Amino acid sequence: MKRFLTILLSLSLALCMVAPLTAHADTGGSGNVDGGGGGMGDGTSTNSWNPGNEGVRITVVRATDHAVVATPFDFTNKAPASSIYNFGKASKLQYSGGRGLSPVKGGYVAIKPAQTMPRIISTNGSNNIEAIKRYFCSEYVVKRIAEVAGMNYDVLIGGNYKLLLEPIAYYKFEGVMIATTATEAALYDEQVGGLLRKRMTSLSHKNLPLAMFLEVADLGYPAWSGSKNKTASNADIKAALGLGVVRFKDMPTDPPDVSVYDYEYRVNTEVITSIIVSGGQSDPDNPVSATFYVNGRSHRVSNIYYPEGDSQLAWIRWTTPSTPQTMTITVSVSGGCSASKATIHVKIVDLDKNPPPNPVADDRNDGFSKPSVTNKPQKTSSSWSIWRPWWQEYWVWHSDWDWESEGCDSSCDDDCPGGHGEWVDNGEWVDEGWWEFDSDQYSASLSAAMSIQPDEKNPTASGKTLKSGYGINQAVTANVSTNQSSAVTGAQNAVTYFPEFQYQTYWRLLERMSGGYSSRFEFKKNQYSTYSRRTHFTPIWYPDGSYTPHTWLIDSWTPTGMLSMNLTDTVTIRGNLWTDWHIAPQNPN
């Protein structure tokens, strides 16, 4: 290290002197951490740092034994020259394990992610902690990290690994550009007898180490409870500063909250199964996704967005099995670096198991009294909304002051300022906007009609009047209207109940003659009908008067549940089948 310092100092003697640099304030923050910082003070031509010249070192760590499983790498929005002095790619964990500093000139590589990082190192103590957490917990960034580390994304987020984050600063020390993490700066300062702290204390021992520190102890490092705006000692930096941790599955931050409903479905039915997701904010930078595991298959719903303090429905559309059973649907919801699970219990029934028995001519029911129609649950309309995020731009100028000299001695480095020149702001406009949300409204409605009439094989029927013992035909028409057809099914089942069975005990599942959003249902062919008619026989003992079947139209599914409707129609019973019989002696001829 003495040799390295000698190199730095000898190079600095060759630099041309310039006027002092005043660092300009900017905001920044940290990851699974808290952060602090404060004023920058003044720089000089040989010892200076420009806000924005920063990065983050990322190390994949095994959770069980804190072993480094991939070579650390650096992310930065503004890569320095590859010739910059650095100490290689080593993490705080490796330095804590006894690794020494290894100075390197040149060969420095940093990755510029497609999605710009938020500012990391604060110069005014106002760190944007939440923005940095969202960034390093976002699905896109974690997938990019997995790619660089050479790991499978699902393996990385499976709960067995963590990400160690360390802020990096690119700055000029004694006239030479250098890259260090906070830990490297502390170790280097010890090697040069406190000279780094003397020259660059606001950066190396305050804003850089305080850019990230732990909220809760992790990876063998304690949570930081010291000052958040004062210069730290080398010992404190090495022990507890300049790091953040991203944990998967068991993040201390609140995971998405999931609300579920239990369902009863019919066999062979297309259904909608939904959940409600809430907790935090979900936006395109930090989306929530849900995976439904149904009957051995997975169904993934991505890009579930909602503003902070609100929620969003998420659903899948699937077809139930052909046999009655109970099922368990498991739902896994992940957002950022945390996840939740929920279980939905489903009962699948077959309504075609209890048709009326064979009517016979001598049936009797002397104690019968007409019941009132018993209605089933009815819901003929439904509404829901989908949050649509949009970006609110907010452009802020980020200064980047550089000295542009009017000339330079041939002995100077390429970036050496000359004796004369001026400071030029080569900064840029940065969009520091935020996500706003609009709510798109959707709805569905169900309308239907039911009609019964005497069967055509009834010889004495007149209009809607018939004698007991004869059959009736039935038709149900249903129409579903919606402005989001992908989230709604047509009505798929209709069940008719009869007054002779007190609207219970026995029923008929109607056959769907046409499907879609305009559907039609009729009785199935009656196995007891001589002509295989689509009929239901009224009991011969049924008393004169009104005869009113009740139909429950069901299984139009939406994200907010099932649409259903109660339907009735009436015919009149007058007399019975026996009065149509005529008995006479046989003609002997």
Backbone torsions as a table, in degrees:
resi	resn	phi	psi	omega
1	MET	NA	-31.4	176.9
2	LYS	-62.2	-37.9	178.4
3	ARG	-64.7	-41.7	179.8
4	PHE	-63.0	-43.1	178.9
5	LEU	-63.8	-40.0	178.1
6	THR	-59.8	-42.2	178.5
7	ILE	-61.3	-46.4	-179.2
8	LEU	-61.2	-45.1	-176.7
9	LEU	-68.6	-38.8	179.3
10	SER	-65.9	-38.3	177.0
11	LEU	-65.7	-36.3	-177.8
12	SER	-66.9	-29.7	179.9
13	LEU	-66.4	-25.7	-178.7
14	ALA	-83.3	-9.1	-176.8
15	LEU	-77.9	145.4	175.5
16	CYS	-79.1	144.4	-174.8
17	MET	-82.6	146.7	178.5
18	VAL	-135.4	174.9	178.6
19	ALA	-71.0	157.1	179.9
20	PRO	-62.0	148.8	177.9
21	LEU	-104.6	130.6	173.5
22	THR	-98.1	120.8	-180.0
23	ALA	-72.7	140.5	-178.8
24	HIS	-97.6	139.1	-176.1
25	ALA	-69.5	146.8	174.8
26	ASP	-154.2	168.4	-178.7
27	THR	-100.8	162.2	-180.0
28	GLY	-166.7	-164.8	-178.3
29	GLY	-177.7	-154.3	-171.9
30	SER	-146.0	-175.7	-176.1
31	GLY	-102.4	-123.3	177.7
32	ASN	-73.7	67.0	-163.6
33	VAL	-162.6	-175.2	164.7
34	ASP	-118.9	179.2	-179.5
35	GLY	-157.4	162.3	179.4
36	GLY	-151.6	-150.3	-179.0
37	GLY	138.3	-166.8	-178.9
38	GLY	-176.6	-158.9	-177.2
39	GLY	-62.5	155.8	-177.3
40	MET	-94.9	-22.8	-174.1
41	GLY	74.8	-163.0	-177.8
42	ASP	-106.9	147.5	174.7
43	GLY	-106.1	176.9	176.2
44	THR	-131.0	176.9	-179.9
45	SER	-66.6	-20.7	-178.9
46	THR	-107.5	-12.9	-180.0
47	ASN	-140.4	100.8	-174.8
48	SER	-157.6	161.0	175.4
49	TRP	-146.3	136.2	176.7
50	ASN	-101.9	129.3	176.6
51	PRO	-53.4	136.5	-177.3
52	GLY	100.9	-17.3	174.8
53	ASN	-83.2	82.6	-169.3
54	GLU	-155.2	169.8	176.0
55	GLY	-162.8	-171.9	177.9
56	VAL	-137.2	127.5	173.6
57	ARG	-87.3	132.4	-174.8
58	ILE	-119.2	127.9	-179.7
59	THR	-129.3	127.8	176.0
60	VAL	-86.0	126.2	-172.8
61	VAL	-124.9	135.9	174.1
62	ARG	-73.0	132.3	-172.4
63	ALA	-68.1	-33.8	-171.9
64	THR	-71.8	-45.2	-175.1
65	ASP	-122.1	7.5	176.7
66	HIS	63.0	26.5	179.2
67	ALA	-79.1	139.4	175.1
68	VAL	-78.0	119.9	-172.2
69	VAL	-105.4	-4.7	177.5
70	ALA	-149.9	150.7	179.5
71	THR	-60.4	128.8	178.6
72	PRO	-59.8	154.0	178.1
73	PHE	-144.0	162.0	-173.2
74	ASP	-114.7	136.7	170.0
75	PHE	-104.5	141.7	175.5
76	THR	-154.4	148.7	173.5
77	ASN	-81.2	-24.7	-173.5
78	LYS	-137.2	93.5	-174.6
79	ALA	-70.5	135.1	175.9
80	PRO	-77.7	175.0	176.2
81	ALA	-61.8	142.1	-178.3
82	SER	-64.3	-16.9	-179.2
83	SER	-80.7	0.8	-176.5
84	ILE	-61.8	145.4	173.7
85	TYR	-71.0	141.8	179.8
86	ASN	-156.3	178.4	-177.7
87	PHE	-116.4	26.8	-179.7
88	GLY	78.0	-171.4	-178.7
89	LYS	-106.7	88.9	178.8
90	ALA	-128.3	150.2	-177.3
91	SER	-103.1	168.1	177.6
92	LYS	-59.2	-37.9	178.9
93	LEU	-60.3	-39.9	-178.9
94	GLN	-70.4	-37.7	175.8
95	TYR	-67.1	-39.1	177.7
96	SER	-64.0	-26.8	178.8
97	GLY	-82.9	1.2	174.9
98	GLY	111.9	0.4	179.2
99	ARG	-65.9	138.2	178.1
100	GLY	-91.7	165.6	176.8
101	LEU	-71.6	136.9	179.4
102	SER	-126.8	93.2	-176.5
103	PRO	-66.5	139.3	179.8
104	VAL	-134.5	136.5	172.8
105	LYS	-106.2	116.5	178.0
106	GLY	86.3	175.6	179.4
107	GLY	75.6	11.4	-177.3
108	TYR	-78.3	133.2	-179.8
109	VAL	-127.1	131.2	173.6
110	ALA	-132.8	147.6	-176.8
111	ILE	-98.3	130.2	175.9
112	LYS	-97.3	105.2	-177.8
113	PRO	-68.2	150.0	-179.9
114	ALA	-63.7	-33.6	178.1
115	GLN	-95.2	114.1	-173.1
116	THR	-59.1	134.6	176.2
117	MET	-73.8	147.4	170.4
118	PRO	-68.2	161.6	179.0
119	ARG	-62.2	133.8	-173.7
120	ILE	-97.7	-50.7	-173.5
121	ILE	-94.8	118.7	-179.4
122	SER	-85.2	146.1	173.3
123	THR	-113.3	2.7	179.2
124	ASN	-132.7	9.3	177.4
125	GLY	81.6	3.5	-177.9
126	SER	-107.8	84.6	-176.9
127	ASN	-83.8	137.8	177.1
128	ASN	-88.2	70.7	-173.6
129	ILE	-58.1	-47.4	-174.6
130	GLU	-63.7	-37.1	178.9
131	ALA	-64.7	-39.3	-179.6
132	ILE	-71.5	-38.5	175.9
133	LYS	-60.5	-47.8	-179.0
134	ARG	-61.1	-38.9	-177.8
135	TYR	-63.1	-52.2	-175.5
136	PHE	-80.1	-4.8	172.9
137	CYS	-104.7	-0.6	-177.9
138	SER	-73.2	147.6	-177.5
139	GLU	-60.0	-42.0	-178.2
140	TYR	-61.3	-48.9	-176.1
141	VAL	-66.8	-42.5	-179.9
142	VAL	-64.9	-36.4	175.3
143	LYS	-63.9	-38.9	177.6
144	ARG	-66.2	-40.3	177.5
145	ILE	-62.0	-44.4	178.5
146	ALA	-60.1	-40.7	179.8
147	GLU	-62.6	-47.1	-179.2
148	VAL	-65.3	-39.0	-178.4
149	ALA	-75.7	-9.6	-179.1
150	GLY	73.5	35.6	-178.4
151	MET	-121.0	154.6	171.9
152	ASN	-71.7	134.5	-176.3
153	TYR	-59.3	-45.7	-178.9
154	ASP	-65.2	-32.7	176.1
155	VAL	-67.5	-43.4	-178.8
156	LEU	-60.0	-42.0	-175.7
157	ILE	-92.3	8.0	-175.0
158	GLY	-72.9	-7.1	177.9
159	GLY	107.9	-7.0	-178.3
160	ASN	-96.2	-3.6	-177.2
161	TYR	-133.6	157.7	175.9
162	LYS	-132.5	162.2	175.2
163	LEU	-110.9	125.1	173.0
164	LEU	-95.1	123.1	179.9
165	LEU	-109.3	135.7	177.2
166	GLU	-135.8	123.2	177.4
167	PRO	-66.6	143.6	179.2
168	ILE	-122.2	143.0	173.8
169	ALA	-120.1	139.9	173.7
170	TYR	-108.3	116.8	-171.8
171	TYR	-150.3	166.1	179.0
172	LYS	-99.0	124.4	178.0
173	PHE	-126.2	120.5	-177.3
174	GLU	52.2	39.9	173.5
175	GLY	84.9	0.0	-177.5
176	VAL	-122.2	134.0	178.1
177	MET	-71.7	137.7	-175.0
178	ILE	-143.9	148.4	176.3
179	ALA	-118.0	127.7	177.4
180	THR	-144.1	147.3	162.4
181	THR	-79.3	173.8	178.5
182	ALA	-63.0	-41.1	-179.9
183	THR	-65.1	-42.7	177.8
184	GLU	-63.4	-37.2	178.3
185	ALA	-63.6	-41.6	179.3
186	ALA	-65.6	-43.8	178.9
187	LEU	-65.1	-40.0	-179.7
188	TYR	-67.7	-39.1	178.7
189	ASP	-60.2	-37.9	177.7
190	GLU	-64.7	-34.7	-179.0
191	GLN	-72.0	-30.5	-177.1
192	VAL	-102.3	20.7	173.2
193	GLY	66.2	31.7	176.5
194	GLY	86.4	7.3	-176.8
195	LEU	-68.1	-37.7	178.9
196	LEU	-63.3	-44.4	178.0
197	ARG	-61.2	-37.2	-179.2
198	LYS	-67.8	-41.5	-175.2
199	ARG	-83.8	-37.7	-168.5
200	MET	-127.0	32.5	-169.4
201	THR	-57.1	-38.0	-177.7
202	SER	-63.9	-33.9	178.8
203	LEU	-87.8	-58.5	-168.3
204	SER	-69.7	-29.2	-174.3
205	HIS	-120.4	7.9	175.5
206	LYS	-134.9	-72.5	-172.0
207	ASN	-68.4	-36.8	178.8
208	LEU	-69.6	-54.3	-179.4
209	PRO	-67.5	-31.1	-178.6
210	LEU	-84.4	-1.9	176.8
211	ALA	-64.1	-31.1	178.6
212	MET	-144.7	132.6	168.2
213	PHE	-154.8	159.4	-170.3
214	LEU	-77.8	141.1	171.1
215	GLU	-80.7	-35.5	176.9
216	VAL	-131.9	150.7	-177.9
217	ALA	-60.5	141.4	-180.0
218	ASP	-163.3	152.5	177.7
219	LEU	54.6	25.7	179.6
220	GLY	86.6	1.5	179.1
221	TYR	-106.4	142.8	-177.5
222	PRO	-82.2	161.6	168.7
223	ALA	-68.4	142.9	-177.6
224	TRP	-84.7	126.6	-179.9
225	SER	-120.4	6.7	-179.6
226	GLY	-85.3	-164.2	-177.9
227	SER	-66.0	143.2	179.2
228	LYS	-102.9	3.2	-177.5
229	ASN	-141.8	14.9	178.8
230	LYS	-120.1	156.9	179.6
231	THR	-60.4	135.9	-177.8
232	ALA	-101.5	156.5	177.3
233	SER	-81.6	161.4	176.1
234	ASN	-58.3	-39.7	-178.9
235	ALA	-63.3	-43.4	179.8
236	ASP	-67.3	-37.9	179.7
237	ILE	-62.9	-47.7	-178.8
238	LYS	-64.7	-32.8	-174.2
239	ALA	-83.9	-35.0	-166.9
240	ALA	-150.0	2.5	-174.9
241	LEU	-120.9	164.1	177.3
242	GLY	74.7	35.3	178.6
243	LEU	-153.8	152.5	170.3
244	GLY	-140.2	161.0	-177.3
245	VAL	-132.2	132.4	171.1
246	VAL	-103.8	121.6	179.2
247	ARG	-114.2	141.0	-179.1
248	PHE	-104.9	144.6	177.5
249	LYS	75.6	-44.7	-175.1
250	ASP	-115.9	35.4	179.3
251	MET	-56.9	142.0	176.8
252	PRO	-69.6	-20.2	175.1
253	THR	-70.3	155.7	-176.6
254	ASP	-65.8	128.6	176.3
255	PRO	-76.6	167.0	175.3
256	PRO	-58.4	141.5	177.9
257	ASP	-94.0	138.0	-175.5
258	VAL	-122.9	126.2	173.5
259	SER	-110.2	133.6	-176.3
260	VAL	-128.7	164.1	175.8
261	TYR	-125.4	150.8	173.1
262	ASP	-93.3	147.6	-170.8
263	TYR	-127.3	151.3	164.0
264	GLU	-118.3	123.9	-179.4
265	TYR	-119.0	166.8	172.9
266	ARG	-99.7	157.7	177.9
267	VAL	-65.6	152.8	175.5
268	ASN	51.1	46.2	-176.4
269	THR	-127.7	134.5	174.7
270	GLU	-79.8	126.0	-171.9
271	VAL	-131.4	166.3	173.0
272	ILE	-115.6	126.0	174.6
273	THR	-115.1	126.6	-173.4
274	SER	-129.1	159.5	173.5
275	ILE	-134.0	167.9	173.7
276	ILE	-117.6	125.9	-179.2
277	VAL	-111.1	135.9	178.2
278	SER	-147.8	-178.6	178.4
279	GLY	101.0	120.3	-179.4
280	GLY	68.9	-151.3	175.1
281	GLN	-130.9	138.6	176.4
282	SER	-117.5	124.5	179.5
283	ASP	-143.0	175.6	-177.5
284	PRO	-58.8	-22.7	175.8
285	ASP	-80.9	-21.9	-176.9
286	ASN	-146.9	69.1	-171.9
287	PRO	-79.7	154.9	172.6
288	VAL	-102.2	142.3	175.8
289	SER	-132.6	156.8	-180.0
290	ALA	-132.3	139.6	176.1
291	THR	-121.7	122.1	177.9
292	PHE	-97.6	127.6	177.2
293	TYR	-106.2	108.7	-172.2
294	VAL	-125.5	115.7	171.5
295	ASN	52.5	43.9	177.1
296	GLY	85.3	1.6	179.3
297	ARG	-122.7	151.7	178.1
298	SER	-109.6	141.5	178.9
299	HIS	-128.6	116.4	-174.8
300	ARG	-102.5	133.4	175.0
301	VAL	-115.3	114.4	-177.9
302	SER	-101.2	168.2	171.9
303	ASN	55.7	53.7	173.5
304	ILE	-88.9	108.0	-173.3
305	TYR	-109.8	147.2	173.2
306	TYR	-167.2	151.1	178.1
307	PRO	-77.5	164.5	179.4
308	GLU	-60.8	134.8	179.8
309	GLY	86.5	1.2	-179.8
310	ASP	-122.6	-165.1	-175.2
311	SER	-149.7	172.9	178.8
312	GLN	-148.3	136.7	171.5
313	LEU	-72.0	143.9	171.8
314	ALA	-136.6	139.5	-173.0
315	TRP	-149.0	163.1	172.1
316	ILE	-127.5	158.8	178.6
317	ARG	-119.6	122.3	-175.8
318	TRP	-150.1	170.6	-177.5
319	THR	-112.9	131.9	-177.2
320	THR	-72.6	159.4	178.2
321	PRO	-65.5	169.7	-176.9
322	SER	-89.0	-2.4	-179.5
323	THR	-123.6	146.7	177.5
324	PRO	-63.4	142.2	179.9
325	GLN	-173.8	169.3	169.1
326	THR	-106.3	142.2	-177.4
327	MET	-131.8	155.1	172.8
328	THR	-119.1	121.2	176.3
329	ILE	-102.2	122.4	177.3
330	THR	-99.8	134.8	-179.9
331	VAL	-121.3	127.9	175.8
332	SER	-113.0	122.6	-179.2
333	VAL	-115.5	125.6	-179.6
334	SER	-124.4	140.6	177.2
335	GLY	-147.1	121.5	-176.3
336	GLY	62.7	-120.7	-177.2
337	CYS	-109.5	17.0	-179.1
338	SER	-129.9	162.9	-176.0
339	ALA	-148.6	155.3	175.4
340	SER	-134.5	156.7	177.0
341	LYS	-128.8	151.5	177.7
342	ALA	-146.5	159.1	-179.2
343	THR	-125.0	132.9	177.0
344	ILE	-114.2	127.3	178.7
345	HIS	-96.6	129.6	-174.5
346	VAL	-125.3	133.6	173.6
347	LYS	-113.4	126.7	-179.3
348	ILE	-113.3	122.4	-173.6
349	VAL	-119.8	158.1	175.5
350	ASP	-113.4	111.9	-177.7
351	LEU	-82.0	-2.4	-177.2
352	ASP	-96.3	38.7	-175.1
353	LYS	-118.0	2.9	-174.2
354	ASN	-141.0	52.1	178.6
355	PRO	-73.2	160.2	-179.4
356	PRO	-61.8	150.5	179.0
357	PRO	-74.1	173.3	-179.4
358	ASN	-67.4	120.4	177.5
359	PRO	-75.9	143.6	177.8
360	VAL	-125.4	162.5	-170.4
361	ALA	-69.8	-24.9	-177.4
362	ASP	-104.4	21.5	174.1
363	ASP	-60.2	144.8	177.1
364	ARG	-138.1	151.4	173.7
365	ASN	-154.4	74.1	-170.9
366	ASP	-65.8	-27.9	-177.1
367	GLY	-92.5	13.0	-174.8
368	PHE	-71.4	139.9	169.9
369	SER	-133.1	143.4	-174.6
370	LYS	-66.7	130.0	178.6
371	PRO	-88.0	163.0	169.9
372	SER	-81.9	148.9	179.4
373	VAL	-64.1	130.2	178.0
374	THR	-101.2	112.1	-177.6
375	ASN	-81.3	150.3	174.3
376	LYS	-95.4	170.4	176.2
377	PRO	-56.8	138.2	-177.0
378	GLN	-130.7	135.1	175.4
379	LYS	-148.0	110.7	-172.7
380	THR	-104.0	-3.3	177.2
381	SER	-147.8	156.3	-177.2
382	SER	-150.8	147.5	176.8
383	SER	-140.6	150.6	178.7
384	TRP	-155.1	172.4	-178.3
385	SER	-138.9	157.7	176.3
386	ILE	-128.5	124.7	178.1
387	TRP	-71.6	132.9	178.0
388	ARG	-118.8	110.2	-178.4
389	PRO	-78.7	148.0	172.9
390	TRP	-143.5	149.9	-171.2
391	TRP	-89.2	124.6	174.3
392	GLN	-93.9	108.8	-177.4
393	GLU	-70.3	144.7	174.5
394	TYR	-151.1	97.5	-172.6
395	TRP	-87.8	130.3	-178.8
396	VAL	-127.7	136.6	178.7
397	TRP	-81.6	122.8	176.3
398	HIS	-104.1	112.2	-177.2
399	SER	-72.5	149.5	175.4
400	ASP	-147.9	89.0	-172.5
401	TRP	-81.5	127.4	177.0
402	ASP	-127.7	145.4	176.8
403	TRP	-86.7	123.0	176.2
404	GLU	-108.8	107.9	-175.2
405	SER	-84.5	159.0	178.1
406	GLU	-91.4	-4.0	179.2
407	GLY	177.6	159.0	-176.8
408	CYS	-150.5	139.8	176.9
409	ASP	-63.1	145.9	-177.8
410	SER	-64.2	-18.5	179.6
411	SER	-80.8	-6.9	-177.7
412	CYS	-82.1	159.2	171.8
413	ASP	-67.3	169.0	-178.7
414	ASP	-59.4	-35.6	-176.7
415	ASP	-96.8	16.5	-178.0
416	CYS	-72.0	127.8	175.3
417	PRO	-75.5	144.8	178.4
418	GLY	-81.4	-175.6	-179.1
419	GLY	-73.5	-22.3	179.3
420	HIS	-128.5	148.5	-179.5
421	GLY	161.7	-159.0	-179.5
422	GLU	-153.4	156.9	174.9
423	TRP	-81.2	130.6	-179.0
424	VAL	-123.0	131.4	178.3
425	ASP	-84.9	103.4	178.0
426	ASN	-98.6	35.9	-178.0
427	GLY	-74.4	-166.9	-177.2
428	GLU	-151.8	157.6	173.6
429	TRP	-80.8	130.5	-180.0
430	VAL	-121.6	131.4	178.3
431	ASP	-81.0	107.4	178.3
432	GLU	-104.8	39.2	-177.6
433	GLY	-74.7	-167.3	-176.0
434	TRP	-149.8	167.6	-179.1
435	TRP	-88.2	129.6	169.4
436	GLU	-108.7	165.6	-175.3
437	PHE	-133.6	135.5	168.8
438	ASP	-113.3	151.5	-178.5
439	SER	-107.7	116.7	175.5
440	ASP	-90.4	128.8	-173.8
441	GLN	-98.1	138.1	178.9
442	TYR	-133.6	158.8	-178.4
443	SER	-156.2	165.8	174.9
444	ALA	-147.7	147.8	177.9
445	SER	-140.1	149.9	-178.7
446	LEU	-119.4	129.4	172.7
447	SER	-128.8	151.1	-175.8
448	ALA	-160.3	163.6	176.3
449	ALA	-143.6	148.8	-179.7
450	MET	-127.4	138.5	179.1
451	SER	-139.5	129.8	172.9
452	ILE	-120.9	152.6	179.0
453	GLN	-157.6	158.2	178.6
454	PRO	-59.7	143.7	178.1
455	ASP	-62.3	148.6	-177.4
456	GLU	-66.1	-19.8	179.2
457	LYS	-83.9	1.6	178.5
458	ASN	-81.9	113.3	-171.8
459	PRO	-76.2	-18.6	-173.1
460	THR	-116.9	6.8	-179.9
461	ALA	-69.9	150.3	177.6
462	SER	-140.0	111.9	-177.5
463	GLY	62.9	-120.0	179.4
464	LYS	-108.9	26.8	177.0
465	THR	-115.5	135.0	-179.6
466	LEU	-148.7	167.5	175.9
467	LYS	-92.7	147.6	179.8
468	SER	-62.7	148.8	-177.4
469	GLY	99.9	-18.7	176.3
470	TYR	-91.1	169.9	-175.9
471	GLY	-97.9	162.7	174.4
472	ILE	-123.6	153.2	171.4
473	ASN	-107.6	156.5	-178.9
474	GLN	-141.1	144.7	173.6
475	ALA	-135.4	134.2	175.3
476	VAL	-122.6	126.9	174.6
477	THR	-113.5	138.4	-177.1
478	ALA	-133.9	144.6	177.9
479	ASN	-135.9	129.6	176.4
480	VAL	-114.3	126.9	176.6
481	SER	-117.3	141.4	-177.6
482	THR	-159.2	158.2	173.6
483	ASN	-105.6	13.9	171.9
484	GLN	-146.2	80.7	-172.6
485	SER	-64.6	-26.4	-179.4
486	SER	-67.4	-17.1	-176.8
487	ALA	-106.6	8.3	-173.4
488	VAL	-138.4	141.0	173.1
489	THR	-108.0	159.6	171.8
490	GLY	-73.8	168.9	174.7
491	ALA	-68.9	131.3	-170.4
492	GLN	-119.1	-14.9	-179.4
493	ASN	-140.8	150.3	175.1
494	ALA	-143.8	133.3	-177.2
495	VAL	-123.9	128.7	-179.0
496	THR	-109.1	131.2	178.6
497	TYR	-112.3	153.3	-169.2
498	PHE	-125.0	147.2	-176.8
499	PRO	-66.0	-31.0	-178.5
500	GLU	-64.9	-17.1	177.5
501	PHE	-110.1	20.3	179.8
502	GLN	59.9	30.3	-178.0
503	TYR	56.8	33.9	176.3
504	GLN	-156.1	-163.9	177.5
505	THR	67.0	-60.3	179.1
506	TYR	-130.8	152.1	179.2
507	TRP	-156.8	169.9	177.4
508	ARG	-121.5	126.1	170.8
509	LEU	-82.6	118.6	-176.7
510	LEU	-73.1	155.8	176.9
511	GLU	-92.9	132.3	178.9
512	ARG	-80.5	115.2	-176.9
513	MET	-85.8	-29.3	175.3
514	SER	-147.6	147.1	-174.5
515	GLY	-115.6	-159.9	-177.1
516	GLY	84.5	-158.3	-176.4
517	TYR	-82.0	-12.0	170.2
518	SER	-121.7	106.0	-172.3
519	SER	-121.4	161.6	-179.1
520	ARG	-138.7	140.1	-177.4
521	PHE	-129.9	145.8	174.1
522	GLU	-140.6	165.4	171.9
523	PHE	-57.6	145.5	169.6
524	LYS	-70.4	161.8	177.3
525	LYS	-61.5	130.1	-175.3
526	ASN	-82.4	121.3	-178.5
527	GLN	-64.9	-18.2	-179.6
528	TYR	-95.5	1.6	179.7
529	SER	-84.4	132.0	179.1
530	THR	-59.8	-33.9	-176.3
531	TYR	-105.9	14.9	-178.6
532	SER	53.5	45.2	-179.0
533	ARG	-80.1	154.5	172.1
534	ARG	-83.1	82.4	-170.1
535	THR	-140.1	159.2	169.5
536	HIS	-125.0	126.8	-177.9
537	PHE	-84.8	127.1	173.4
538	THR	-73.9	145.4	-179.5
539	PRO	-68.7	141.8	-176.7
540	ILE	-65.2	-21.8	-179.0
541	TRP	-88.1	-0.9	-173.6
542	TYR	-65.1	132.2	-175.2
543	PRO	-70.2	157.9	177.3
544	ASP	-61.4	150.7	179.3
545	GLY	125.9	-161.0	-176.9
546	SER	-72.4	145.6	175.1
547	TYR	-129.1	113.2	-168.8
548	THR	-125.1	97.5	169.9
549	PRO	-70.7	154.1	179.2
550	HIS	-122.2	129.6	179.2
551	THR	-116.0	133.6	174.2
552	TRP	-105.6	110.0	178.5
553	LEU	-88.5	126.1	-170.1
554	ILE	-141.0	178.8	171.0
555	ASP	67.8	39.2	160.1
556	SER	-101.2	107.8	-169.6
557	TRP	-101.2	140.6	177.7
558	THR	-132.2	170.7	177.1
559	PRO	-61.8	-19.8	179.8
560	THR	-106.7	19.8	174.8
561	GLY	120.1	-167.7	-174.0
562	MET	-95.7	135.7	169.2
563	LEU	-86.8	139.4	-178.5
564	SER	-151.0	163.9	-175.8
565	MET	-154.3	138.8	174.3
566	ASN	-92.1	130.0	-177.8
567	LEU	-130.1	143.9	174.1
568	THR	-141.3	156.1	168.9
569	ASP	-151.4	161.0	-170.5
570	THR	-133.0	139.9	165.1
571	VAL	-119.0	169.2	-178.7
572	THR	-112.1	131.1	175.5
573	ILE	-93.8	128.5	176.0
574	ARG	-143.3	106.9	-177.1
575	GLY	84.3	-175.1	179.6
576	ASN	-140.5	169.8	-174.7
577	LEU	-55.6	-32.5	-176.6
578	TRP	-62.2	-28.3	-177.9
579	THR	-71.7	-11.3	177.0
580	ASP	-88.9	-4.5	179.7
581	TRP	-86.5	143.0	178.0
582	HIS	-128.7	124.7	-178.4
583	ILE	-108.1	127.9	-179.5
584	ALA	-146.8	154.5	179.1
585	PRO	-66.2	150.1	179.5
586	GLN	-69.9	136.1	177.1
587	ASN	-67.9	117.3	-176.8
588	PRO	-65.1	-20.8	179.9
589	ASN	-84.3	NA	NA
